[in-house]
Structure formats: C-alpha cells, structure tokens
Amino acid sequence: MEKIIINEEFATLRADVFLANYFNISRKFACELFEKNLFLINKKSKKSSYKLKLGDIFEYNPSDLVEKEPEIKPWKFDLDIKFEDDYLIVLNKPKNMLTHPTAHQNENTLVNALLYHCGDNLSNKEDKLRPGIVHRLDKNTSGLMLVAKNDIAHKSLQEQIRNKTAIRKYLAVALGEFENDFGVIDKPLLHYISDTVKMQVGEGEGAKEALTYYKVLEKFQGAALVELELKTGRTHQIRAHLASINHPVFGDTLYGAKGKTLERYRNIKTQEQVLMSYYLSFTHPKNNEIMTFELDKSDWDRDLIKVLNVMRGVK
C-alpha cells in the first residue's frame, strides 16, 4: 500500500474529489472505488463524502486506480454537415450533445455519431475517445466544429488553431451593462482543485495562457449580444473569461449567471449557457484554399433566438 499525508492544499476536500483530482480519474470512478472499500484513511474505511483533515493518512494500492477504457459504439444520428471531403468535415453540433465520450457517458456523443458516419475514416485513431476531434465544444454549446478524417488534416488544423491562423467566432448573450464595446480578456486559466470541470482565472502551476477578444453587437437592459473570437482554446474559456469580468453568459449557472439575471428575464428557460459557435475560417490542409463558414440564422441555437426575441420585445 502507498501512503499520502494530507496537507493544507487538500484538507477540507471530499475524499472522492481529492482522489479524482490527485490521480486524474473521473469522479464517478473514484466513488465506485470508495464503495468497494479499496482505500484506508487513518487505517479505516471511509465513505466517499468524508471531509479530509490536515494530517490524515490516505492509503491506496496503485493498481486499483487504473480506469477501464469504455467501449465506444457507433450511433446512427442525422448529423448537420455543412461541408465534407476526404480530409475534413464542418458540421453544426446541436446543444445537449457531448463532443466525445467521458467516463460518465460513452453513448450518444458526437464521436459515436461520427463513427457511424465515417467508419474507420477518422484521424487520431489511437485516442479511442476522441477520433477526428480537432477542437471541442461544451455539451450545451452548439455550433460549427471541425472534424479531421485523416492525420494529415488533423495536424494541419490543430497547428492553425495553435498558431492562431484559424478564426473561430462565437455569439453569446452576456449579462450586465458593458462599459466598452470592444475588449480583450487576457487571463490565464486553470482547473479548480476541488472540481474536475470548472475553470478559474489564476497564476501558478497548471495555469495556461487564455486570450479572448469580444465585441458588443447589441445592447439590452442588463445584457448584451456579444461576438467572441478565441485566440486560444481552453476548457470553458469564453464562459470563465466573461464571468471573470462580471458578464457571465446567460443561463450559465456554473459561472454565476443565475444570481446576476435581471428579474424580467428570470422566466426565460434555457438549457444552460446561451453560447454558439457561428463562424469558422481556416486553410484547407490539402489545397491551401481559405475556407469560411458562417451559420445562417435559420441554424442558430433555439435558446439564443428565444432569449434575443424576449430582450428585443418580440412576442
């Protein structure tokens, strides 16, 4: 058995949260391990909800921490494809769909649908959870995405994103009164130690450069329609960046939107954040042609249309 002595950084965390973050495993898997009584804390079995204390001795067997890779099955789904050739696909991902499988869900994701549509013709086959995925959208963020069908395309498209030559623009309804119609949010992001998903602005170990440009397109009482251009692609970048300047995305309860919504808008029900990827521009990896895609309003996210209609006074 290996031992970890809990220091100030981990004291007060739930035991399952500590386990998930410390060993980079899923929270679900961590809870399952506690249910099997595979760990000792101060020589005794504890529940996953146990709050760690300074000086606690956590004992474990490293072989128990190996998480089995889920089987990813093709899923017949009618993808909204805007362009496809032998190298890539541009598609409009719907809301309420994960980009790729996770330890919590390995069915009904975009990857499952791509496996059905493309068969073996996807890049990055060694990563069984993310074949073809060049960049991702959050589950409740809809809109345009790039998919690579071979490794040549995958490498080229990722380099364009990394080098900031690919252009990715989003639309969001953000809360609060904007003082400036244009701005740059240049703040590094890192994961909360007590959460495997949520991001925060911060410096130090684990922090990564994050750069977002914003432009206010239309103002309402207590909110605005904002265009955002990503220069980096961090997890929850737009959501965390807008929240950091006190303008969380409408409906985004994870980043504080619930408490900032004006009373007149509280009855507008949305499936979390009102955020959509609506514009993509990149260079084709084979013929070097500049390719540009922009969603027609007929393809816009329904939550975005609903919120804008109310804010504009349209019944």
Stockholm file with secondary structure:
# STOCKHOLM 1.0

chainA/1-315         MEKIIINEEFATLRADVFLANYFNISRKFACELFEKNLFLINKKSKKSSYKLKLGDIFEYNPSDLVEKEPEIKPWKFDLDIKFEDDYLIVLNKPKNMLTHPTAHQNENTLVNALLYHCGDNLSNKEDKLRPGIVHRLDKNTSGLMLVAKNDIAHKSLQEQIRNKTAIRKYLAVALGEFENDFGVIDKPLLHYISDTVKMQVGEGEGAKEALTYYKVLEKFQGAALVELELKTGRTHQIRAHLASINHPVFGDTLYGAKGKTLERYRNIKTQEQVLMSYYLSFTHPKNNEIMTFELDKSDWDRDLIKVLNVMRGVK
#=GR chainA/1-315 SS CEEEECCTTTTTSBHHHHHHHHHTCCHHHHHHHHHTTCCEETTBCCCTTCBCCTTCEEEECGGGGCCCCCCCCCCCCCCCEEEECSSEEEEEECSSCCSSCCSSCCSSSHHHHHHHHHTTCCSCTTCTTCTTBSSCCCTTCEEEEEEESSHHHHHHHHHHHHTTCSEEEEEEEEESCCSCSEEEEECCEEECTTCSSCEEECCSTTCBCCEEEEEEEEEETTEEEEEEEESSCCTTHHHHHHHHTTCCBTTCGGGTHHHHSCGGGTTCCCSSCCEEEEEEEEECTTTCCEEEEECCGGGSCHHHHHHHHHHTTCC
#=GC SS_cons         CEEEECCTTTTTSBHHHHHHHHHTCCHHHHHHHHHTTCCEETTBCCCTTCBCCTTCEEEECGGGGCCCCCCCCCCCCCCCEEEECSSEEEEEECSSCCSSCCSSCCSSSHHHHHHHHHTTCCSCTTCTTCTTBSSCCCTTCEEEEEEESSHHHHHHHHHHHHTTCSEEEEEEEEESCCSCSEEEEECCEEECTTCSSCEEECCSTTCBCCEEEEEEEEEETTEEEEEEEESSCCTTHHHHHHHHTTCCBTTCGGGTHHHHSCGGGTTCCCSSCCEEEEEEEEECTTTCCEEEEECCGGGSCHHHHHHHHHHTTCC
//
